[in-house]
């Protein structure tokens, strides 16, 4: 039971984009779908152009929708009533670690800046269910591309292991468009990204679906995966 629970926790963390960390709800094993809270779009007369991150820049961590900054912090409120604090530790070689604390649980997620975008990889968990690690064996694609334009599509497929268990996660993303949304941290003009795909858990292929909202220079301001608690940004601090 311990291995099963912790394995599902880590799968849930990866699938949900490292924003939902409720240890009592390993969402990918659920097959039911819950309604996503409707966000009302505020019409803008001009269609935003794709955000440029500095073409030709040697700094692969310059990602407009996923800031990589040492000692940056994001605080999230979760619809389940919980909260989570994300703290980033970044080096000068394009690698970073996100430490997520939520209640008695602590997660760490290894990240890598590449020429094509941000890739999230190995994840560890320590908390009421003990400890466990998900290791990435192979990765194809990126979690967040270097530049994202409205209507753009991309895919990430990773093979992972946790102890003697293995899994495949395939995520298909579409940049739906820009919306004005309000979360506890304030008002943002955010890029809405749809995520779909599947995850194999103990030989079962389980479909997943949801949405993430990214604000330029801030990162994820809202996340809502079907069957999991929604997450909203409560506050943030990103050093220059």
DRENVOPA-266690 format. One line per field, with one value per residue (C-alpha): residue in one letter; y, x, z; residue number from 1. Coordinates in steps of 0.1 Angstrom, whole numbers. Example, Ala and Ser with C-alpha at 12.3 -4.5 7.8 and 13.67 -1.06 7.14 Angstrom:
// residues 2
resn A:S
v -45:-11
u 123:137
w 78:71
resi 1:2
This chain:
// residues 240
resn X:X:X:X:X:X:X:X:X:X:X:X:X:X:X:X:X:X:X:X:X:X:X:X:X:X:X:X:X:X:X:X:X:X:X:X:X:X:X:X:X:X:X:X:X:X:X:X:X:X:X:X:X:X:X:X:X:X:X:X:X:X:X:X:X:X:X:X:X:X:X:X:X:X:X:X:X:X:X:X:X:X:X:X:X:X:X:X:X:X:X:X:X:X:X:X:X:X:X:X:X:X:X:X:X:X:X:X:X:X:X:X:X:X:X:X:X:X:X:X:X:X:X:X:X:X:X:X:X:X:X:X:X:X:X:X:X:X:X:X:X:X:X:X:X:X:X:X:X:X:X:X:X:X:X:X:X:X:X:X:X:X:X:X:X:X:X:X:X:X:X:X:X:X:X:X:X:X:X:X:X:X:X:X:X:X:X:X:X:X:X:X:X:X:X:X:X:X:X:X:X:X:X:X:X:X:X:X:X:X:X:X:X:X:X:X:X:X:X:X:X:X:X:X:X:X:X:X:X:X:X:X:X:X:X:X:X:X:X:X
v 0:24:20:22:54:72:62:76:108:114:106:131:157:153:151:182:203:204:226:203:185:172:140:125:127:108:120:101:68:84:80:103:139:170:203:230:264:287:316:345:358:395:404:422:440:429:393:390:380:351:363:364:352:368:350:340:344:320:319:289:297:329:316:342:319:298:321:304:325:314:319:326:316:310:304:286:281:247:243:214:240:233:255:249:269:265:276:275:269:276:273:289:259:257:233:241:224:233:224:222:221:214:204:176:167:179:174:183:185:186:209:216:246:235:253:241:250:238:201:189:155:136:140:130:129:129:130:111:81:79:87:78:90:91:88:98:72:88:121:134:169:198:208:245:255:284:305:299:314:312:279:262:225:204:170:156:119:105:70:69:45:46:16:-15:4:20:43:63:98:114:150:168:206:233:271:280:317:346:354:380:360:369:348:357:371:396:401:386:384:348:322:293:260:228:195:161:126:95:79:42:31:-5:-15:6:35:64:94:129:164:199:234:257:294:310:347:362:368:349:313:292:314:288:250:227:191:170:149:169:201:233:255:293:316:335:354:353:368:364:380:397
u 0:28:45:12:2:35:38:4:13:43:25:-2:24:41:8:-6:24:37:10:-15:1:-29:-16:-50:-61:-38:-59:-45:-60:-95:-115:-144:-144:-153:-164:-137:-146:-155:-132:-149:-128:-124:-123:-92:-94:-59:-46:-13:17:39:61:97:123:153:161:197:201:226:206:183:165:150:115:87:61:83:107:138:153:172:153:120:89:52:24:-7:-41:-58:-95:-94:-85:-48:-19:15:47:71:107:132:170:188:224:244:243:206:195:171:152:117:109:72:59:22:11:33:45:76:83:113:113:144:142:165:166:171:173:137:123:118:119:107:123:130:106:109:84:88:59:32:36:73:95:98:115:104:133:131:145:138:122:110:97:94:71:70:85:109:84:46:23:-15:-26:7:8:35:40:61:65:85:93:97:103:96:112:100:71:73:50:47:33:23:10:-3:-6:-24:-21:-58:-55:-52:-77:-80:-83:-84:-68:-58:-25:-42:-54:-34:-36:-27:-21:-46:-30:-50:-33:-45:-29:-26:-6:0:-4:2:-4:-36:-38:-57:-66:-60:-72:-71:-60:-32:-30:5:12:43:71:52:45:15:-13:-40:-42:-73:-69:-100:-106:-81:-83:-78:-49:-45:-16:-19:14:49:83:108:142:157
w 0:8:-25:-44:-26:-30:-66:-74:-55:-76:-108:-98:-92:-126:-145:-129:-138:-103:-90:-72:-42:-23:-7:-2:-39:-64:-93:-123:-111:-111:-142:-134:-146:-126:-139:-144:-130:-159:-165:-184:-213:-216:-252:-265:-298:-307:-308:-289:-310:-298:-270:-280:-254:-271:-303:-304:-267:-251:-219:-223:-191:-205:-208:-208:-193:-169:-151:-138:-109:-79:-46:-65:-45:-55:-30:-42:-27:-35:-38:-13:14:14:3:-13:-14:-43:-39:-67:-64:-97:-107:-136:-158:-167:-139:-111:-83:-72:-35:-28:7:14:49:61:25:7:-30:-50:-88:-109:-139:-169:-193:-229:-263:-269:-235:-199:-191:-157:-146:-114:-85:-49:-21:17:41:60:35:39:9:-27:-59:-95:-119:-156:-179:-212:-222:-256:-259:-234:-206:-215:-249:-253:-272:-273:-298:-298:-314:-310:-301:-286:-269:-241:-235:-205:-193:-155:-127:-89:-71:-90:-107:-141:-160:-193:-193:-226:-225:-255:-252:-271:-265:-266:-263:-239:-211:-184:-151:-114:-88:-52:-64:-86:-122:-150:-188:-191:-218:-214:-223:-226:-216:-226:-229:-207:-180:-175:-139:-130:-166:-169:-194:-178:-198:-184:-193:-179:-183:-171:-172:-177:-171:-188:-163:-135:-146:-137:-121:-123:-129:-132:-140:-143:-112:-91:-69:-88:-79:-79:-73:-40:-40:-56:-55:-84:-79:-110
resi 1:2:3:4:5:6:7:8:9:10:11:12:13:14:15:16:17:18:19:20:21:22:23:24:25:26:27:28:29:30:31:32:33:34:35:36:37:38:39:40:41:42:43:44:45:46:47:48:49:50:51:52:53:54:55:56:57:58:59:60:61:62:63:64:65:66:67:68:69:70:71:72:73:74:75:76:77:78:79:80:81:82:83:84:85:86:87:88:89:90:91:92:93:94:95:96:97:98:99:100:101:102:103:104:105:106:107:108:109:110:111:112:113:114:115:116:117:118:119:120:121:122:123:124:125:126:127:128:129:130:131:132:133:134:135:136:137:138:139:140:141:142:143:144:145:146:147:148:149:150:151:152:153:154:155:156:157:158:159:160:161:162:163:164:165:166:167:168:169:170:171:172:173:174:175:176:177:178:179:180:181:182:183:184:185:186:187:188:189:190:191:192:193:194:195:196:197:198:199:200:201:202:203:204:205:206:207:208:209:210:211:212:213:214:215:216:217:218:219:220:221:222:223:224:225:226:227:228:229:230:231:232:233:234:235:236:237:238:239:240
